[in-house]
């Protein structure tokens, strides 16, 4: 029982059948954390793709090197924030 977090998913399910209430909370927590991790990973991936496409559309390449919008060492806000960048691109 000490190594319950290191057990595979279905082994935890089998343990929950035998020890109903003591393990059910651990199982629900494991499912919640797994789903949260997947959703956060997906959100991060979508954000990075949107920011890449937006920078490419504004600057001509995805890097911030040689971007005509850069006047100094600090890039404008709309090149760093995906939602602001999308607003600038699609407002035109």
Rosetta constraint file for C-alpha pairs under 8 A:
AtomPair CA 3 CA 7 HARMONIC 6.86 0.50
AtomPair CA 4 CA 12 HARMONIC 7.12 0.50
AtomPair CA 7 CA 11 HARMONIC 6.14 0.50
AtomPair CA 7 CA 12 HARMONIC 6.42 0.50
AtomPair CA 8 CA 12 HARMONIC 6.54 0.50
AtomPair CA 9 CA 13 HARMONIC 6.54 0.50
AtomPair CA 10 CA 14 HARMONIC 6.24 0.50
AtomPair CA 11 CA 15 HARMONIC 6.21 0.50
AtomPair CA 12 CA 16 HARMONIC 6.12 0.50
AtomPair CA 12 CA 23 HARMONIC 7.76 0.50
AtomPair CA 12 CA 27 HARMONIC 6.57 0.50
AtomPair CA 13 CA 17 HARMONIC 6.49 0.50
AtomPair CA 13 CA 27 HARMONIC 6.89 0.50
AtomPair CA 14 CA 18 HARMONIC 6.65 0.50
AtomPair CA 15 CA 19 HARMONIC 5.94 0.50
AtomPair CA 15 CA 20 HARMONIC 7.82 0.50
AtomPair CA 15 CA 23 HARMONIC 6.81 0.50
AtomPair CA 16 CA 20 HARMONIC 4.97 0.50
AtomPair CA 16 CA 21 HARMONIC 7.38 0.50
AtomPair CA 16 CA 22 HARMONIC 7.60 0.50
AtomPair CA 16 CA 23 HARMONIC 4.95 0.50
AtomPair CA 16 CA 24 HARMONIC 5.47 0.50
AtomPair CA 16 CA 27 HARMONIC 7.30 0.50
AtomPair CA 19 CA 23 HARMONIC 5.96 0.50
AtomPair CA 19 CA 24 HARMONIC 7.88 0.50
AtomPair CA 20 CA 24 HARMONIC 5.87 0.50
AtomPair CA 21 CA 25 HARMONIC 7.00 0.50
AtomPair CA 22 CA 26 HARMONIC 7.83 0.50
AtomPair CA 23 CA 27 HARMONIC 6.29 0.50
AtomPair CA 24 CA 28 HARMONIC 6.16 0.50
AtomPair CA 25 CA 29 HARMONIC 6.05 0.50
AtomPair CA 26 CA 30 HARMONIC 6.07 0.50
AtomPair CA 27 CA 31 HARMONIC 6.29 0.50
AtomPair CA 28 CA 32 HARMONIC 6.10 0.50
AtomPair CA 29 CA 33 HARMONIC 6.07 0.50
AtomPair CA 30 CA 34 HARMONIC 6.08 0.50
AtomPair CA 31 CA 35 HARMONIC 6.14 0.50
AtomPair CA 32 CA 36 HARMONIC 6.05 0.50
AtomPair CA 33 CA 37 HARMONIC 6.00 0.50
AtomPair CA 34 CA 38 HARMONIC 6.27 0.50
AtomPair CA 35 CA 39 HARMONIC 6.15 0.50
AtomPair CA 36 CA 40 HARMONIC 6.06 0.50
AtomPair CA 37 CA 41 HARMONIC 6.04 0.50
AtomPair CA 38 CA 42 HARMONIC 6.13 0.50
AtomPair CA 39 CA 43 HARMONIC 6.11 0.50
AtomPair CA 40 CA 44 HARMONIC 6.11 0.50
AtomPair CA 41 CA 45 HARMONIC 6.17 0.50
AtomPair CA 42 CA 46 HARMONIC 6.15 0.50
AtomPair CA 43 CA 47 HARMONIC 6.07 0.50
AtomPair CA 44 CA 48 HARMONIC 6.16 0.50
AtomPair CA 45 CA 49 HARMONIC 6.22 0.50
AtomPair CA 46 CA 50 HARMONIC 6.13 0.50
AtomPair CA 47 CA 51 HARMONIC 6.11 0.50
AtomPair CA 47 CA 82 HARMONIC 6.58 0.50
AtomPair CA 48 CA 52 HARMONIC 6.04 0.50
AtomPair CA 48 CA 82 HARMONIC 7.94 0.50
AtomPair CA 49 CA 53 HARMONIC 6.17 0.50
AtomPair CA 50 CA 54 HARMONIC 6.01 0.50
AtomPair CA 50 CA 82 HARMONIC 6.26 0.50
AtomPair CA 50 CA 86 HARMONIC 7.88 0.50
AtomPair CA 51 CA 55 HARMONIC 6.04 0.50
AtomPair CA 51 CA 79 HARMONIC 7.79 0.50
AtomPair CA 51 CA 80 HARMONIC 7.58 0.50
AtomPair CA 51 CA 81 HARMONIC 7.36 0.50
AtomPair CA 51 CA 82 HARMONIC 4.84 0.50
AtomPair CA 51 CA 85 HARMONIC 7.31 0.50
AtomPair CA 52 CA 56 HARMONIC 6.12 0.50
AtomPair CA 52 CA 62 HARMONIC 5.61 0.50
AtomPair CA 53 CA 57 HARMONIC 6.13 0.50
AtomPair CA 53 CA 62 HARMONIC 7.22 0.50
AtomPair CA 54 CA 58 HARMONIC 6.19 0.50
AtomPair CA 54 CA 79 HARMONIC 7.83 0.50
AtomPair CA 54 CA 82 HARMONIC 7.37 0.50
AtomPair CA 54 CA 85 HARMONIC 6.17 0.50
AtomPair CA 54 CA 86 HARMONIC 6.34 0.50
AtomPair CA 54 CA 89 HARMONIC 7.04 0.50
AtomPair CA 55 CA 59 HARMONIC 5.64 0.50
AtomPair CA 55 CA 60 HARMONIC 7.37 0.50
AtomPair CA 55 CA 61 HARMONIC 6.74 0.50
AtomPair CA 55 CA 62 HARMONIC 5.17 0.50
AtomPair CA 55 CA 63 HARMONIC 7.34 0.50
AtomPair CA 55 CA 64 HARMONIC 7.68 0.50
AtomPair CA 55 CA 79 HARMONIC 6.32 0.50
AtomPair CA 55 CA 85 HARMONIC 7.73 0.50
AtomPair CA 56 CA 60 HARMONIC 4.88 0.50
AtomPair CA 56 CA 61 HARMONIC 4.44 0.50
AtomPair CA 56 CA 62 HARMONIC 4.47 0.50
AtomPair CA 56 CA 63 HARMONIC 7.74 0.50
AtomPair CA 57 CA 61 HARMONIC 7.43 0.50
AtomPair CA 57 CA 89 HARMONIC 7.62 0.50
AtomPair CA 58 CA 89 HARMONIC 7.10 0.50
AtomPair CA 59 CA 64 HARMONIC 7.37 0.50
AtomPair CA 59 CA 66 HARMONIC 7.78 0.50
AtomPair CA 59 CA 67 HARMONIC 4.90 0.50
AtomPair CA 59 CA 68 HARMONIC 6.47 0.50
AtomPair CA 59 CA 69 HARMONIC 7.18 0.50
AtomPair CA 60 CA 67 HARMONIC 7.37 0.50
AtomPair CA 61 CA 67 HARMONIC 7.76 0.50
AtomPair CA 63 CA 67 HARMONIC 7.86 0.50
AtomPair CA 64 CA 70 HARMONIC 7.96 0.50
AtomPair CA 64 CA 75 HARMONIC 7.98 0.50
AtomPair CA 66 CA 70 HARMONIC 7.96 0.50
AtomPair CA 69 CA 75 HARMONIC 7.89 0.50
AtomPair CA 69 CA 76 HARMONIC 7.54 0.50
AtomPair CA 70 CA 74 HARMONIC 7.65 0.50
AtomPair CA 70 CA 75 HARMONIC 5.74 0.50
AtomPair CA 70 CA 76 HARMONIC 7.00 0.50
AtomPair CA 71 CA 75 HARMONIC 7.70 0.50
AtomPair CA 75 CA 79 HARMONIC 6.60 0.50
AtomPair CA 75 CA 80 HARMONIC 7.38 0.50
AtomPair CA 76 CA 80 HARMONIC 7.15 0.50
AtomPair CA 77 CA 81 HARMONIC 6.26 0.50
AtomPair CA 77 CA 84 HARMONIC 7.46 0.50
AtomPair CA 78 CA 82 HARMONIC 7.19 0.50
AtomPair CA 78 CA 83 HARMONIC 7.93 0.50
AtomPair CA 78 CA 84 HARMONIC 4.94 0.50
AtomPair CA 78 CA 85 HARMONIC 4.38 0.50
AtomPair CA 78 CA 88 HARMONIC 7.01 0.50
AtomPair CA 79 CA 84 HARMONIC 7.81 0.50
AtomPair CA 79 CA 85 HARMONIC 5.75 0.50
AtomPair CA 80 CA 85 HARMONIC 7.39 0.50
AtomPair CA 81 CA 85 HARMONIC 5.97 0.50
AtomPair CA 82 CA 86 HARMONIC 6.10 0.50
AtomPair CA 83 CA 87 HARMONIC 6.22 0.50
AtomPair CA 84 CA 88 HARMONIC 6.25 0.50
AtomPair CA 85 CA 89 HARMONIC 6.15 0.50
AtomPair CA 86 CA 90 HARMONIC 5.96 0.50
AtomPair CA 87 CA 91 HARMONIC 5.73 0.50
AtomPair CA 88 CA 92 HARMONIC 6.85 0.50
